[in-house]
């Protein structure tokens, strides 16, 4: 049996650190040492139109490889059009299948929006974003005795 935990992130509640956004998944003492993380929903508003945005994070994922200098990719967010009321550029995650990264149990990490060219989207260009993360891990009492003996204390 697994447990799914959903974490909603609003950019207005995030700190900006070194050109990226600090993401806090919240404290949960029931999370085991390893879990999977995926983005199930993403909306971004910018002042400039781009074809798409890659959502990159500084997590070390055991099941992911990138051939550029940027860390793990959580997904791709595509251009959805201009908001006629605010004249901002809107992006949405349209694919139902995004990477499920295997990561260690951490509480905070940093994300950045990267263009296909490899350039970083500047913080001043991001008006707002919302993200919904899904964390999946085994229920603590369902972890087998054999597996528990392999976890270093």
C-alpha positions as CSV (number, residue, x, y, z in Angstrom):
1,X,0.0,0.0,0.0
2,X,1.2,3.5,-0.8
3,X,0.3,6.9,0.6
4,X,-0.3,9.9,-1.7
5,X,0.3,13.3,-0.3
6,X,-0.6,16.5,-2.3
7,X,1.2,19.8,-1.8
8,X,-0.1,23.0,-3.3
9,X,2.5,25.8,-4.0
10,X,1.7,29.4,-4.7
11,X,4.5,31.6,-5.9
12,X,3.5,34.5,-3.7
13,X,4.3,32.4,-0.6
14,X,7.8,31.3,-2.0
15,X,11.1,32.9,-1.2
16,X,13.5,33.8,-4.0
17,X,16.9,32.2,-3.6
18,X,19.8,32.6,-6.1
19,X,17.5,33.2,-9.1
20,X,15.1,30.4,-8.2
21,X,12.1,29.8,-5.9
22,X,12.3,28.0,-2.6
23,X,9.7,25.2,-2.4
24,X,8.6,23.9,1.0
25,X,6.9,20.5,1.0
26,X,6.0,20.8,4.7
27,X,7.0,18.6,7.6
28,X,5.8,15.0,7.7
29,X,7.6,12.5,10.0
30,X,5.8,9.6,8.3
31,X,7.7,9.9,5.0
32,X,10.3,7.2,4.5
33,X,13.8,7.9,3.3
34,X,12.9,7.6,-0.4
35,X,9.7,8.7,-2.2
36,X,8.5,9.8,-5.6
37,X,7.6,13.3,-6.5
38,X,5.7,14.5,-9.6
39,X,4.0,17.7,-10.7
40,X,0.3,17.0,-11.5
41,X,-0.7,20.6,-12.2
42,X,1.2,23.7,-13.2
43,X,0.1,27.2,-14.2
44,X,2.5,30.1,-14.9
45,X,2.1,33.7,-15.9
46,X,4.9,35.7,-17.4
47,X,5.4,39.1,-19.0
48,X,7.1,37.6,-22.1
49,X,5.9,34.9,-24.5
50,X,8.0,31.7,-24.8
51,X,7.2,28.5,-26.6
52,X,7.5,26.4,-23.4
53,X,9.1,26.3,-20.0
54,X,11.0,23.4,-18.4
55,X,10.5,23.2,-14.7
56,X,13.9,22.3,-13.2
57,X,14.7,21.5,-9.6
58,X,17.9,21.0,-7.6
59,X,16.8,17.5,-6.4
60,X,19.1,14.6,-6.9
61,X,16.8,12.0,-8.5
62,X,18.1,8.4,-8.7
63,X,16.0,7.6,-11.8
64,X,16.7,10.7,-13.9
65,X,19.5,12.0,-16.1
66,X,20.0,15.3,-17.8
67,X,22.6,16.0,-20.5
68,X,22.9,19.7,-19.7
69,X,24.2,21.6,-16.7
70,X,20.8,21.9,-15.1
71,X,19.4,19.6,-12.4
72,X,16.4,17.3,-12.6
73,X,13.4,18.2,-14.8
74,X,10.0,18.0,-13.2
75,X,8.1,18.6,-16.4
76,X,7.3,20.8,-19.4
77,X,4.8,23.6,-19.2
78,X,3.5,24.8,-22.6
79,X,2.3,28.2,-23.8
80,X,-1.5,28.5,-23.5
81,X,-2.0,32.0,-24.8
82,X,-2.3,35.6,-23.7
83,X,-4.7,36.5,-20.9
84,X,-7.0,39.1,-22.6
85,X,-7.8,40.8,-19.2
86,X,-4.2,41.3,-17.9
87,X,-2.2,40.9,-21.2
88,X,0.1,38.4,-19.4
89,X,1.4,35.3,-21.1
90,X,-0.1,32.1,-19.6
91,X,1.4,28.6,-19.5
92,X,-0.2,25.3,-18.4
93,X,0.9,21.7,-18.0
94,X,-1.1,19.8,-20.6
95,X,0.5,16.4,-20.6
96,X,-1.0,13.8,-18.2
97,X,2.3,12.0,-17.9
98,X,5.1,13.9,-16.2
99,X,8.3,12.4,-14.7
100,X,8.0,10.6,-11.3
101,X,11.4,11.3,-9.7
102,X,12.7,9.1,-6.9
103,X,14.2,11.4,-4.3
104,X,15.3,11.4,-0.7
105,X,12.9,12.6,1.9
106,X,13.6,16.3,2.0
107,X,11.4,19.2,2.9
108,X,12.8,22.1,0.8
109,X,14.3,22.4,-2.7
110,X,14.7,25.1,-5.3
111,X,13.0,25.3,-8.7
112,X,13.7,27.4,-11.8
113,X,12.0,27.8,-15.2
114,X,14.4,27.1,-18.0
115,X,13.8,27.8,-21.8
116,X,14.5,25.1,-24.4
117,X,17.6,27.2,-25.4
118,X,19.0,26.6,-21.9
119,X,18.5,30.2,-20.7
120,X,16.9,30.8,-17.4
121,X,13.6,32.7,-17.2
122,X,14.4,35.8,-15.0
123,X,12.5,36.1,-11.7
124,X,11.3,39.5,-12.8
125,X,9.6,38.0,-15.8
126,X,7.6,35.5,-13.7
127,X,4.4,37.2,-12.5
128,X,3.0,34.2,-10.7
129,X,2.7,30.4,-10.7
130,X,0.9,27.6,-9.0
131,X,2.1,24.0,-8.7
132,X,0.5,20.9,-7.4
133,X,2.9,18.2,-6.3
134,X,2.1,14.5,-5.7
135,X,4.3,12.7,-3.2
136,X,4.0,8.9,-3.2
137,X,5.6,6.6,-0.6
138,X,4.8,3.3,1.2
139,X,2.8,3.5,4.4
140,X,5.2,3.2,7.3
141,X,3.6,0.1,8.8
142,X,3.5,-1.6,5.4
143,X,7.2,-1.5,4.9
144,X,8.4,-5.1,5.1
145,X,10.8,-6.3,7.8
146,X,13.3,-7.3,5.2
147,X,13.3,-3.8,3.6
148,X,13.5,-2.1,7.1
149,X,16.6,-4.0,7.9
150,X,18.3,-2.5,4.8
151,X,17.6,1.1,5.9
152,X,20.6,2.5,7.6
153,X,19.9,4.2,11.0
